[in-house]
Amino acid sequence: MQHANLKDFENLLQIMKRLRGPEGCPWDREQTRDKLKWYLVEECYEVLDAIEKGSDEKIKEELGDILFQIIFLAEISEEEGGFNIFDVINSAREKMIRRHPHVFHNENAKDSREVKKIWWRIKEEEKGKEEGCSILDSIPPALPSLLRAFRITKRAAHVGFDWDNVEGVFDKIKEEIEEFRETLKDKNEERMEDELGDILFSVVNLGRFLEVNPEEALRKTIGKFTTRFKDIEMSLKKENKEIGDVTLEEMDKLWDEAKKKQ
């Protein structure tokens, strides 16, 4: 295993500067922070995919891509007279020391629950300095909706806005489903959308209450569905049939066979 040092990091920075320089890459020189933001999101999801597949080589590669995106964004900022990559590193270092007084200072935390309390207390103190700041403000609006809902409900629950037990969450889901049924009677599309959103939000709350990340759960379910559906397609191709040429009963039978393979 190779071990990088400061010189390796400096070399990577110089590569970035050369790409952005007058004799560098036209595409790299055209990039802005706004243009790069979705590349960063894409790279993060590629890391998630690599982790789920358990490939160390792929995880290493995708983490490198994220690191390069971070350096890219910092380089653009430096060119505009703002922060540089070392400011980013120092900011992270200072924050980790500040939010871990039980490690770097004299505060005590006997378990992870107490660590979370310390973390939230310090985070709220930091945010409290901002005029009119809500505890929800730091949750990025650009997050996928399920994940954002999960983070929002978790943040609200942290300050006591929560059910006493899981039965309360189940009751809320039932209530929202019944309200959705009512909207079907008048076929009001706006109300249907609103009530469907309430159902999804309640289901997210169930996952959060049981400490199951709904974004992760849905990603895995989509993966299972995709694998099984592709299995159906392959089975039909072996019989020289197309997916649209068979009955639902035939597809259900192949679906059950695909489930047994997983």
Residue, then its C-alpha position, 0 to 999 in steps of 0.5 A: m500500500q502506497h502512502a501519500n505525503l505532502k509532496d503528493f498533495e502539492n503535485l495534485l494541486q499543481i495538476m489542477k493549476r495547470l489544467r486551469g492555466p492558459e496552456g491547460c484544458p479548455w473544458d477545465r478553464e470554462q468551469t465555474r462553481d455553479k457548473l461543477k456542483w452537480y458533478l460533485v453530487e454525481e461523484c458522491y453517488e458513485v462512491l455510494d455505489a462502490i461502497e455497496k459493491g464492496s470494491d476497495e479499488k473502486i471506492k479508492e478511485e471514486l474518493g479520488d474523484i471527490l477529492f479532485q472536485i474539492i480541489f477544483l472548487a477551492e482553486i476556482s475560489e482562490e482565483e477569484g480572491g477567496f479561500n484556498i484548499f488549505d483554508v478548507i483543510n483548516s476549517a475542517r480541522e478547527k471544526m472537528i476539534r471544536r465539536h469533539p471537546h471530549v477528545f481534545h479538551n476536558e469534557n467527558a462522554k461515556d458513550s455515543r449518545e452523549v457524544k451526539k448531545i455534545w455535537w448538537r449542543i455545539k452545533e446549535e451554539e454555532k448556528g445560534k449566533e446567526e440572526g433568525c437562524s432555524i435549526l433546519d436551515s443548515i439542511p441543504p435544500a438540494l438533498p434528495s427529497l427522501l434524505r432531506a425529509f429524513r434529516i429534517t424530521k431527525r433534527a425536529a425530533h432532536v428537540g422533542f418534536d416527536w412521537d412517544n412510540v412507534e404506534g403513533v407513527f403508524d397511526k399517522i400513516k393510516e390517517e394520511i392514507e385515509e385523507f389521500r383516499e378522500t382526495l380520490k373522490d373529487k380527483n383534485e390533482e393538487r390535493m392528491e399531490d399534497e396528500l401523497g406528499d404527507i404519506l411519504f413524509s410520514v413513512v420517512n418519519l417511520g424510518r427515522f423513528l426506527e433508525v432506518n434511512p429511507e433513502e438507503a432503504l429505497r435505493k436497495t429496494i430499487g436495486k432488488f426490483t431492477t435485478r428481478f425485472k432484468d431476470i424476467e426479461m432474460s428468462l423471456k428472451k430465452e423463450n424468444k418472447e418479449i416483455g410486452d407479449v406475456t400476461l401479468e400472471e406469467m410475469d408474476k410467476l417469473w418474478d417469484e422465481a427471480k426472488k428465490k435467486q436472491 
